[in-house]
Amino acid sequence: MAHAAERLVEVWRGDFCESVHHGHVAVWHADSGLIWGLGDVDGVILPRSSSKMIQALPLIESGAADAHGLTQEQLAISCASHQGAAVHTDLVTRWLADLNLSEADLRCGVQWPSDEAARDGMICAHCGPDQRHNNCSGKHSGFLTLTKHLKAGPEYVDPDHPVQQAVRAAWEDVTDETTPGYGIDGCSAPNFASSLKGFARAMAMYAAAVEGADARQTAMVRLRNAMMAHPHLVAGEGRSCTKLMRVMGNRAAIKTGAEAVFAAIIPERRIGIALKIADGTTRASEAAITQILGALGVIDPADPVALSYTTGPIRNWRKLETGRYRVTPALGDWRP
Amino acid sequence: MAHAAERLVEVWRGDFCESVHHGHVAVWHADSGLIWGLGDVDGVILPRSSSKMIQALPLIESGAADAHGLTQEQLAISCASHQGAAVHTDLVTRWLADLNLSEADLRCGVQWPSDEAARDGMICAHCGPDQRHNNCSGKHSGFLTLTKHLKAGPEYVDPDHPVQQAVRAAWEDVTDETTPGYGIDGCSAPNFASSLKGFARAMAMYAAAVEGADARQTAMVRLRNAMMAHPHLVAGEGRSCTKLMRVMGNRAAIKTGAEAVFAAIIPERRIGIALKIADGTTRASEAAITQILGALGVIDPADPVALSYTTGPIRNWRKLETGRYRVTPALGDWRP
């Protein structure tokens, strides 16, 4: 990358800075473009799960969502990295049934749920998870809905499949870039690459979208509103997306992605945020996005949930405080 | 730190370098001192669990280990970050009983075991772990043995307790430094800081130690031999310390630590290694230590276990290969 990653978050233990995280930040205003950047905003990233609201655009724009009468809950979980709790898998089970499809039609793979109750219940019943428990099963249910609507073949994660071609077209539109390619994601779907600033631009489009203006803006509003209305469907209890969106009310839609990507949509400010921690560590992407959301006034920096991500404390097995997070001045001193 | 961390390990997904890890490496020869350094070898680190063989020195040197007839297995688990499998907790249970003590005398805190069989058994029995399952319970059993031998008080993790004072003295001896302080570790014991090269020097002393030469060298030989003889007690099935030590036979003792520290003792070369990934990510410390062990000829770089750490592959929920690790030339081109 042209510009080195910037030092963003430190992890302290007692008097020692034990670990450090560098990364890249892009804050984009729908009217004025890039209003703040740290590190390399032109660098190419794989946005991973933080881009699920882009992957869901064709589901709505094609007419598939309305043709199948999808609810706001279904739109929310189509943008989710859920943790396989009953509230998530029940929704996916009903969705698949509505499509006259089954778990076997998913192509996301089998993942143990991170939800403890769901996991423990299966362990004690001596059974295991299936593809519905995969954190991406909502997104894949959306892909299957579009597949059916398009009367396309079953291998919907193939990069040449009409569903993924539609995703690519939407992706290139909203990032205003020709994607340089894709990586295969944890759920086996292609994940298209873009510059960090292109991804932030896309998030700003969601922020500024107006319902009824056109099909794209209407789809963007429906997806961002679905995420904000159902924080527990987008991730799950105890997870940062859920906890932070709950604290913010309906003021921002945010989404984490693997390898420490984080995206945010802030309608009231017409701003989109994209950030990537260079080493892929989620504790740092959570600290960084929370810090920026605080600077933008959509979360109170002194809120206990916000503080838990920006400063900790870090506790050990006896609940003793052993350390703290610190955002660096480069990140912490920014004001819009 | 005076020198910036060096780029050591990359994580690739398809054609994209998705994440990068920087760090510091010190390779110390018992006779000639520092023979290779990357990044800041003078920088201060908290060696965390990678230093347990130093924390166990007073247990032997005081005569406590022999007075209590400790076995090689007990010495191995005193240096362990075990995963709470039955093989680990049974050993700790017997050890505590031999001391006429109980689980309540430990001060490491309660941790769920990462061993699946142990964890699942407790979940289905509707019971939970206790302090014996803490990954440090072997080290703490050693601390309790020394406490009893010294007729000291029960709060053995207090930095002013005779046990921790003895650890500090040994620490400063083997690193040849006055420690600048300590952090409180996950297990509540103080973890003394040292320079990376001081820690590597200590590991080289273990490598060059000769049984019978003096009390310290004898203790060092007993601890390194215990680790090499019982790789499954030092960590557990599926873990890097266990897997790599098994492949290497009795040619190296290695130990990981939280926040991506790794230490290695190579007797046949009279060499000690200490490395720290700046961002604290274990996948990178595992890749780096494996690469260096390969360069030093104590593991075959083409061994499947070695390759799994240095190159991957990274697979997704459907077992598809999605990416690879790559060590950088700075790390990969070094030859002793």
Interface residues (C-beta under 8 A of the other chain):
Chain A: V11 R13 G14 D15 F16 E18 S19 V20 H21 H22 V44 I45 L46 R107 C108 G109 V110 Q111 D120 I123 C124 N134 G181 Y182 G183 I184 D185 G186 C187 S188 A193 E259 A260 A278 D279 G280 T281 A284 N316 W317 R318 K319 L320 T322 G323
Chain B: V11 R13 G14 D15 F16 E18 S19 V20 H21 H22 V44 I45 L46 R107 C108 G109 V110 Q111 D120 I123 C124 N134 G181 Y182 G183 I184 D185 G186 C187 S188 A193 E259 A260 A278 D279 G280 T281 A284 N316 W317 R318 K319 L320 T322 G323
